[in-house]
């Protein structure tokens, strides 16, 4: 009987020390916007680029993640459905603060290339990617809602909607 208690305690101890990578929930959107929803009715959107997708910035956007300063946040829509975000920033200090925020929220990156300053997180329907270029001192975080991105790449049909918001 005592052995089973020790085994249970050991298992709990190991679990407590294990990284929470596998327990992170994928984001259901970004800053209050849910994946798959229309741009219609979103306050303060300004169109900055269009093609097969439409890209917007939002008036009054808080250009911070914790202490990190951002230069821009761009929201992408395909067939009037929200599917991607590009967060732009400058400077290595901002890169490290944003990377820390992402790792705190989502665990260690599934793939990390420390030499090239690239980190990836893959969830069921959302991929997140951060990159930093030391030559230009600029970086980006990309969030992609993959059902709509895959549809866009195929050129067509309906993708399922998404749930509630949960981005940085």
N, C-alpha and C positions, 0 to 999 in steps of 0.2 A: 504494500500500500504506500509506504513512504517513497519507494522508487518511482511510482507513478506521479506523485506530487513533485518530486525533483525533476522528472522528465517534463512535466507540464510547465514548471517554473523556468526550466532551461529553454524550452520552446518559446515561452513568452519573452524571455530576456533576449533571445536571438531575434525574434520578430521586432522587438522594440529598437534594437540596434540596426536592423536592416533598413536600407534606403526606402523611401516611400514612393519610388518611381512608379511601380505598378498600381498604386492606389490613387494617383492623381486623376481627377476627372477632366475630361476634355472640355474646352470652352464651348459654350452653347451660343456664343456670339462675342461681341466686342463692345465695351463701353455702352451698354444698354441697347445695342442693336442685335437682333437675333438673326442667325444665319438663315438665308432663304427668304427673308421678309423684303417687301417692296421699299423703294426709296420714297414713295409717295407718303406724305405725312411726316417725314423726318425733318424736324426743324433745323434751319440754318445750313442746309446742304448747298454747296456751290460747285457746279460742274467745272472740272478743270481739263478733262480729256474724254474723248469718246471715239469709239471704233466698234468692235463687236462687244466691248464692255464699256461701261460708263464709270468714270472715276470722279470722286467728289472729296472736298474738304468740308469740315463743319465749322461754322462761325462759333466763336467762344470756346473752342476746344482747349482743354487744359493740357498743355504740352509738357507734361511731367509724368514720370513713373517713379514714385518714391522721390528720391533726391535727383534722379537723372533728368536732364533737360532734353526735350525732343525738338526737332526742327519742323516736323510735319507729321500728320496722320492722314492717310489717304484711304478712302473706302471704295471698294470696287463692286459693281453690280453687273450681272449678266442676265439679260432678258428680265430686267427689273427685279432681280433677286440678289440679295447681299451674299457675297461669296469670298471676299478677300479684303485684307487690310495690309497696308504697308506703313510701318512706323519708321520714320527717318530720324537719325541722330548724328551728331558730330562728336568726336573725341573718344579716346580710349577709356577715360574715367566713366563716361556715360555708358559705353559698351559694358564695362564690368558691373556697373550698378544695374543695368537692365538684365544682363545675364543672371545676376544674383536674384533679381525679382522673378525671372522665369523659372530658375531652378528651385526657388522657394515655393512657387505655386505648383509647378509641374514635375519636380524631381530632376534628377540628372538627365541630360540629353541622351536620347537613344543612340545618336551618333554625334561624336564631337571630334572636330579637327582643330586642336589647339594651335597648331602651327599656322593654319590659315584662318583662324578666328571664325570658325563656322560650327554651329551647333543645331541639331535637329531634334524635334519631338514629334512622334507619330501616334495619333489616336485613331479610333475607328473612323471618324469622319472629318477630322481636322488635323492638318499638319502645321507645325510652327518651325520657323527657321530664323536664326539670327546670324548675321554676318558683319564683319568689320574689316575695313581695308586700311591698314596702317599707312599706306602711301598717300591716301587722300584724307585720312582721318575721318572718314564717313562710314556709317553703317546703317543697316536696316533690320527690322524684324518683319517677317512675313507670316500672316495667318491665312490659311487657305481652307475653305470648306470644300472638301474633295468631291462630294457628289456633284456639285455644280461645276467645279473646275473640270472634272472628267467629262461632263456633258458638254461644256464649252469646247473642250479639245476634240470631242466627237462631232461637234457642230449641231447639237440638237436637243433631243427629247427631255421630258420632265424629270426633275430630280426631286427626291423627297424633301419636305420641310425640315426645320430644326426645332429644338426645344428652347429653353431659356438662356439668357445671357450669362457669360462667365469668363470674359477675357481680362487682360490686365488693364 
